[in-house]
Amino acid sequence: MNNMMHIETTDRIWINANEYETDRIWIRDEYEDEFEETVVPEALNDKENKELTEKEIEDELEAINFPNEVMKGMAGEYARTSAKTYEAEAHTFFIAFCTLIGSLVSDQVMMNTAYNSQPRLFTVILGASGNTRKSTACRRTIDLIKGTESPELNSICLCKGVDSGQGLALKLEKIRDGNDLSKMIFFKDELKRLMDSGKIKASTILTVFSELFEDNDYEGNTLTYERDIRNAHVSLLAACTIRTYQASWNDTYLSLGLDNRFFICPTRGIRSKSYEPRIPKDKIDSFRQELIDICQFVVDNYNEPRMMVIDMTTPARLLYDLFYKELEEIDENKRIDSYSLRFMIILALIQRKTVVDEEVVRDVIKIMTWQSEMRVRYAPIEGANIYAKLENKIIRAAERFIAKFNRQYTKRELERAFTASREKRNCGEFIYNKVWKNLEKAGVIRYVSKPKRK
């Protein structure tokens, strides 16, 4: 079959029971001189001849596609071993491991930039409840620093139950060490608990978190309360379902810039084995030893008082500069540059490098490109009410479908793309039908009858 086809992009529109439909007109070779040639791949032709099932749409639109080639060294070994054991995607364990490394050495290493970037991450693992094992990735990684006598691994405190800014300040003060330093991993099995704490009137917990992302100090004095946070190194490792993450935001949270302070790590479930033995203890000990060795590597390469300052090679700097300048200026890309510098430190330490070279920068660019794509895909659903939020969900699903499959959708395909059956249960038939008809009337969504090649 000839892959070269000639199409007229003009739509034929007719009205039937107040419903607008469009149909694409396919033009054969006799109109060769009038229309621009368009190459239609075989795979696309097959998909245009039939409606896609809900699973086919989900597999395409929800594909994670993490650049697994960046998972190197013992961190990569930990990720692959854990993924095989716990039926989870390897990149969730890798990012959790990176979060742990960054927290352990955050007070001892930084990039040689004006921003004094520390390798602390605010990681949120996203996925459906149950099968994705998102909480498992968090817990098993946190277990690496539990029950050990290593002073390196015991240098950070694990915190689970702080729900206010005052409580966080008190906790950080209690764990302050002899160097007047507080290092903490804030672990939340469900991010929603943290987000709900921010909804309490006069709560400052999210404000404190926002400031501690870039800084180590916070002042929050009131008439009845006076407690300052000094020299605190806070990291976040949390899990959350995708629907909860997208629905938990309001104008206050977005104005704080919390959405671009989180490094989101979406994942999908992998059902492969009903039973898998535990990871052997000697293997777990080797992963713990890796963390200890990284801490010692930093100490051995101090080039300032109690500090390892990492620089970039000239080729690496030029490569990163090109990426930085070409980064699209959209809300989802805010603080991508900050996370780039943080991951440069972490990946360099995993490979025992004292400078950031081209290899590290290329890996970081792959991770940040992936992160930008995930942020766009799972951006918070904004809206003043349930009608506006549902409209945004439908519009976003329509845009993603066209971008992915390079063709217009049918009504059924669009409903499958944003799981209409679930939305109907959440908002009710009346609201769902009202929103759908409003979008049709405004011409925002225009679906085709089942496409057929002429």
Secondary structure, DSSP 8 states (H G I E B T S, - for coil): ---EEEEEEEEEEEEETTEEEEEEEEE-GGGTTTS-EEE--HHHHHHHTS---HHHHHHHHT-----GGG--HHHHHHHHHHHHHHTS-HHHHHHHHHHHHHHHTTTTEEESSTT------EEEEE--TTTT-HHHHHHHHHGGGSS---TTGGGSEEE----SHHHHHHHHHHT--TTS-EEEEEEES-HHHHHHHTTSTT--HHHHHHHHHH-S-EE---SS---EE-SEEEEEEEEE-HHHHHHS--HHHHHHTHHHHSEEEE-------S------HHHHHHHHHHHHHHHHHHHHT--BTTBEEEEE-HHHHHHHHHHHHHS--SGGGTTHHHHHHHHHHHHHHHTT-SEE-HHHHHHHHHHHHHHHHHHHHT-----SSHHHHHHHHHHHHHHHHHHHHSS--BHHHHHHHTTHHHHHHHH-HHHHHHHHHHHHHTTS---BSS----
